[in-house]
Structure formats: C-alpha cells, structure tokens
Amino acid sequence: MQENNASTFLPAAILLAAIILGGSLIYAAVTIGGAKGVAGVGSPLGAEKQEEVPDRQRFPETFSVDLEGWPSKGSVEALVTIVEYSDFACPFCGKFWKETLPQITKEYIDTGKVRFVYKDFPVVGGEKAAEASHCAEEQGKYWEYHNMLFTNQEQDRGDWASVSVHEGYARDLGLNVAQFTECFESSRYQEKVAVSARESAQNGGTGTPFFLINNTPIVGAQPFANFQQIIEQELSL
C-alpha cells in the first residue's frame, strides 16, 4: 500500500510543479509584455514582436538619411524631423497611419513644429504599391494616394501587383490614368524604392514601421504618447 501511495504521489508532484512553472512563465511573459505597452512590429518574416525601447546598440552611432525628393508634410524649418520607413502592406503601418499619425499631425505637423517624411521600406509585399505612390506624386497626388493605399490595405494588398487595382485608385483620385499606367508599368520607381529600403536597413531597421525622430530611433506602431515624449525632448534642446 505504501508503495502504491508513493508511486501515485510522484507523478502528481511532477504535474503540480509543471503547472506552477507554467503559470510562472505565463505570468512573466504577460508582465514583460505589459510593461512594454502597445507596440507591434511587422518583421521581414512577417512576425510580430514588441519593442517599445529598441536596443540602441544595434543602431549606428549616426544615421544617414537622404530627404531629397521624398514626400513630406510640415515646415522644412521645423526643429524636429520624423522619418517613417514604412510598407503600405504592413498592418502595423496601417495602425500607425490610422491611430497615431492624425494626432502627430494635429499637434506638431500642422503647427510647424515637426516635419514628417515618408520613405519606403517594403518588407511584407508593398513594393508595387510604393512604386504606384510615386507615380501619383508625378501628378501632385502623393498623399492622397498614400491615404488611398492604407484605406484599402486589408482588402486590396494581395492584388497590388496588378495594374488594374491601381488604375482604379488613379481614376478615383482624378489622375490622368494613361499617364499613371505608363509610369507604373515601366517600373520607373523600382530603384528609388529599393534604395530607400537599403537605407532603412543600414540605419538599423529590421521591420516596419521604423522611425527616426531626429537621431532617436523608435520601432513599431507606438502610441502617440511615446512619440510625444521624444518630440518634446527634441523641441526643448
């Protein structure tokens, strides 16, 4: 009888220890993730991770950014420049566009305190969308096209290699469709997009969205408060 009790007790003890350990691991994961807040990052492999405060050691000491010829909003004299490296096909980039950028625009871009520059870093399939946005820029409608892409991201991103989808957008925005189509089919901006992607990677970008606020990197679809903190620090210098 004692032998049976011992044999029964041992597996039960192991099971109890496993439950306690598993619970501890789950609690630790929730605590760590919760402490870092809301931050989603789409990596080149399409994975999700949280990284509110990136490891500064993986970034270069100084960042090299070419702003010439890139679409921007806000005053070029602004003390703070935010560069967004982004992919139109990235859901987290769409989240930033929908939830955070409007607040940054209202508080800082429209008031002349921040210049906002959008650069391409296609890692999850937005190459052709990026090229199309520059074709729209030829006709003075970059930001309208930028917004159109994010508005239709969920339903259309799987078809962005097709010219017909982009012709529909161009038509809706009142663009010269024939001129737009010629630009898109010629892949005129393929190299421009590729150069921007390489620049982002050289600056330490591994996923999207990736931002540089002057010389401070920020990774992921961070809430407005996180951007605000860095912006205010830069404005106070």
C-alpha angles and dihedrals in degrees: 000000000000090000091053091049091051093049090050093047096052098060090042091053091049091050092049091050091050091052092049092047093046091050091050092052092048091048092049092050092049092046094049093045092045093050090056095054127211112339126142123182127186107213125203086263092053093249125142125231141160120239115154094159108034122212101263091204092072092059126079119257090246129022125230113211128171109208096171111120096001121128114256142173127212135028118328085215093060116129091226128052121191116198115194118199102198148161120221089214095054113104092208090054087053089051091053091047092050103039111023110024094062090058093047089048094052097043103036117005098049090044093055096246098110136038113207121205125187119209130177124253105160109188103145103042109294099119097112092042089054091050090049092052090059090049087056089048089061086067095043097257105106099126093042089054091044089056092044091055094051092044091055097033099113097048101035111029093096089060101044093110087067117089092212093069091052092045087057091053091046091051092049090052094049096247125153095264097198091053091045093049092051090053094047096046092048091058086225094164099040093106093044090056092045093050091052091050091052091049091053092051091048088053091055101267114152100163143005140310097030122168140192114202098193097303098338118100121215123185129207140003093315122182119260093257091064092053091043092055093054094041092052091048090053093046091053095055 
